[in-house]
Amino acid sequence: MKNTFILLAISIAIGQGIACKKMSGKLEKGVLSGERSAAGGAGIASVVPYNWNNVAIGGGGYVTGIAIHPTQGNRMYVRTDVGGAYKWDGTNQRWIPMLDGISTIRVDGMALDANAPDRIYLALNDGVYRSNDRGVNWSKVFSTTYDGNGDLRWAGECLAVDSLTSTVVYAGTRTDGLYRSTNTGSTWTKITTVPNGAKGVRSVAIDPATSTSGRSATVYAGIPGTGVYRSTDGGTTFSAMSGAPASPNRMVVAGGKLYVAHTTGVSVWNGSSWSDITPAGGANKNYCGLAVEAYDYQKIAVCQRYSTFNNPLYRSSDGGATWQQMNTTALPITKTLEAPWWPNSWFSSATSALAFDPLHHGDLYYTDWFGVWFTSNAWAAGSVAWTTRIKGDEETVVLTLTAPPGTVSLYSGLADVFGFRHDDVTVYPAARLYNINEGFSIAYCETTPANIAILGASGNDGTGTILATSSNSGTSWTTRTLPAGVKLGRIAISATNPDKMVYIAGGSSGAVYYSTNRGNSWSAATGAPTGAVNAIDVWSKDFSLAADAVNGNTFYIYKTGYLYASTDGGATWIQKNATAIPNKNAYLFVAARPGANGEVWVSLDNNGLYKTTNGGTTFTKVTALTTATAFAWGAPASGSTTPTLFCYGTVSGLKGMYRSTDLGATWDQIDNGTQKFPAGVKGLAGDRQVFGRVYVGTGGRGVMYGQP
């Protein structure tokens, strides 16, 4: 994900959002991890049909590449670092995710077939995949290692299809050089004359002007830190190009010329020599985005790439002889933001790719840290009007989710953009929940849920950890204190008195503190375990702290098989169970059952789900679940007072999403056997107002929600 220190001064915009639709994507062959039949397993009471959608947030993640088909309309695609790949739905003007049925969705490269408009190739973390039907079905055609969230993920494209013949495909790899297939990806041959270099083959470009054996004769391979290699015999042998840029980021062939955006400028190869066409005043800068108009090769757009906002974006109408910077006071831009919470400063941030639409003159797209931008007239005489194109693009990384009783549907804590309050999950929020980068702990008072507390940080390592409280559901905030020298950790609020809070500091020796004045001051607890939130960054899943849902003086902490309880507001603690339950396997979630004094549930990932009804003295395992990655409480069914229990875990050997309306005695499968969570389930929250609705926090596909 992106650097975070530059986000501190973000401003907030206000407007209106939109609803999100369903997702698709599956493999053609084999069975995906966790896939099951619609009938479910022997221990599953029933399969309840659920509709799954995205909570409307809007962008928020790094879009690292874009590809537009050269001849067929409505064939546009983008790739992201941790959130999969999307196709453009021109009718509804929105992005449709293509990889929600595949277990790995970090995308490192992308290529289209000029002769087969519905064919797409993607470089995923475990190899090259091909779809012949616009991303509905996928086949893995080549096993190799990529890193969609790694260094130079913004460079490319490492995949290329020969426009003279669909049979020839090239795949640059991260660690093993360049490969070629001559049968549409069925088999591959390594091209030994192309070195891997320290950073792999990140870009491949093909010139169809001349041919040999029915395929393009000239092929280029860009290797950051090493240079550009060229083949003139159809990709059989390559040699280094003298005078080529040493660190190419992106390459485009147009009109028989090779254009290269690189770490010190922009260069062009005319077939016999290199020329420097770097914009005046922009020499020795890092350029990545690069696009050439299909109808006029003299028209070029380039962009610098730095981990900042407003990276310089240039256009040239004379082949690079002269340039205009589009985002300056001399040639200002206008911006339209679809998501009202997007700050106005979020333009050209760590810009990765540029692309002209070959079928619509002047249509220019670019991709960056937070989404996709578009202009319908890149050559406007005055200001160039840009708008975001993020509808359907949901790529935030979830750190925590909380759904209180009352009027607020959901609070989310997210990486990079802190998180949001949603009163309506189908509408973009008007503002972020708090103006800091990372939101990793959110708590509310059970009896007066408008009282909430948050922990956030400016850096993902916990730098600048803050505590803030609100008495009006996050409309306004009061910054509170934290004990000296602490960072990260978890916060909990008394069920009946929002002045009483418990804080666990992050780290292997993190101590426990309590406050009786809503965080204005803190005292060290006695008897509490240290290191119960062993966090080194905001991605820790040690959710080991909970407040009792009824008794306002009682709090709980789980550590390494034991539950500790305090009955005096967090001042003193005792170990409750003499016999340890298993330790967590990876993820840990502790939550008290709403409406029940002394009832606490603990999920231990691969070690299952446990509950205590006597404050931790004894525990019982929920035997139907062999694994429990995350769980949450939701609203009871009509006519019942028993809250609904949701769990992402394993029942009868089948990993999936389940719900129980009888406290874990029986379980219904609710993911339909088809809905996958490929970016991982990082947390759950059951809606406390709407029966059956559950929120799923993912590691790159934002927040999904399902309901019958």
Summary of the structure (lengths in Angstrom):
residues: 708
radius of gyration: 26.8
end to end distance: 33.5
largest distance: 82.2
contacts: 2727
relative contact order: 0.12
helix: 0%
strand: 41%
